[in-house]
Amino acid sequence: MTSDNITELLAAWRSGDASAQMRVSTLAYDRLKALAVQRFARESSAENMLQPTALVHEALMRLWGADATPNDRQHLFALASMHMRSILFDHARARLAQKRGGSAFKVTLGVLAEGSADSAQDAVDFMALEQAIQRLESEDSRTAKMLCLHYFGGLDQREIAEQMLLSLTTVERGLRFARAWLKDALG
């Protein structure tokens, strides 16, 4: 999947090529599903688990049903990241609200740890992560956006810099700060 191919397909779709949207979905699907699988690596309760496939399908449905049309590949994954975060939050909140003791919904943080693979220490309660991100948004909205683009959208530092019109150094510094901030906030 190349950035140019998705960007070209998005332009074709905006110009009236109805099949371009499906081709963009196909190209983006594998990356989004890989992200979702990573996030659920430590979730053990299969009967209550939001499946990665369901998360990706719902995110794509929300993306294509929204008013905002992605301009390019980075914008597509930025919008998808917002939808995935929202879906995960809704799912975690619903699980906690279950009448008979809803269980915590765990996600992994391995992608946020520099040079780290997912490990047991990386699993955190999604509601705690969401609350921490909300606190970070109130203190430093730009850094919180970088974090969400990286964690939920899978954008690398260069892509985040392009999407947010920032220097690569600013993004690197912001993500280092976000990692340290989250480590402190999540204990």
Secondary structure in CASP SS format (residue, H / E / C, confidence):
PFRMAT SS
TARGET T0000
AUTHOR 0000-0000-0000
METHOD secondary structure of the structure
MODEL  1
M C 1.00
T C 1.00
S H 1.00
D H 1.00
N H 1.00
I H 1.00
T H 1.00
E H 1.00
L H 1.00
L H 1.00
A H 1.00
A H 1.00
W H 1.00
R H 1.00
S C 1.00
G C 1.00
D C 1.00
A H 1.00
S H 1.00
A H 1.00
Q H 1.00
M H 1.00
R H 1.00
V H 1.00
S H 1.00
T H 1.00
L H 1.00
A H 1.00
Y H 1.00
D H 1.00
R H 1.00
L H 1.00
K H 1.00
A H 1.00
L H 1.00
A H 1.00
V H 1.00
Q H 1.00
R H 1.00
F C 1.00
A C 1.00
R C 1.00
E C 1.00
S C 1.00
S C 1.00
A C 1.00
E C 1.00
N C 1.00
M C 1.00
L C 1.00
Q C 1.00
P H 1.00
T H 1.00
A H 1.00
L H 1.00
V H 1.00
H H 1.00
E H 1.00
A H 1.00
L H 1.00
M H 1.00
R H 1.00
L H 1.00
W H 1.00
G H 1.00
A C 1.00
D C 1.00
A C 1.00
T C 1.00
P C 1.00
N C 1.00
D C 1.00
R H 1.00
Q H 1.00
H H 1.00
L H 1.00
F H 1.00
A H 1.00
L H 1.00
A H 1.00
S H 1.00
M H 1.00
H H 1.00
M H 1.00
R H 1.00
S H 1.00
I H 1.00
L H 1.00
F H 1.00
D H 1.00
H H 1.00
A H 1.00
R H 1.00
A H 1.00
R H 1.00
L H 1.00
A C 1.00
Q C 1.00
K C 1.00
R C 1.00
G C 1.00
G C 1.00
S C 1.00
A C 1.00
F C 1.00
K E 1.00
V E 1.00
T E 1.00
L C 1.00
G H 1.00
V H 1.00
L H 1.00
A C 1.00
E C 1.00
G C 1.00
S C 1.00
A C 1.00
D C 1.00
S C 1.00
A H 1.00
Q H 1.00
D H 1.00
A E 1.00
V E 1.00
D E 1.00
F H 1.00
M H 1.00
A H 1.00
L H 1.00
E H 1.00
Q H 1.00
A H 1.00
I H 1.00
Q H 1.00
R H 1.00
L H 1.00
E H 1.00
S H 1.00
E H 1.00
D C 1.00
S H 1.00
R H 1.00
T H 1.00
A H 1.00
K H 1.00
M H 1.00
L H 1.00
C H 1.00
L H 1.00
H H 1.00
Y H 1.00
F C 1.00
G C 1.00
G C 1.00
L C 1.00
D C 1.00
Q H 1.00
R H 1.00
E H 1.00
I H 1.00
A H 1.00
E H 1.00
Q H 1.00
M H 1.00
L C 1.00
L C 1.00
S C 1.00
L H 1.00
T H 1.00
T H 1.00
V H 1.00
E H 1.00
R H 1.00
G H 1.00
L H 1.00
R H 1.00
F H 1.00
A H 1.00
R H 1.00
A H 1.00
W H 1.00
L H 1.00
K H 1.00
D H 1.00
A H 1.00
L C 1.00
G C 1.00
END
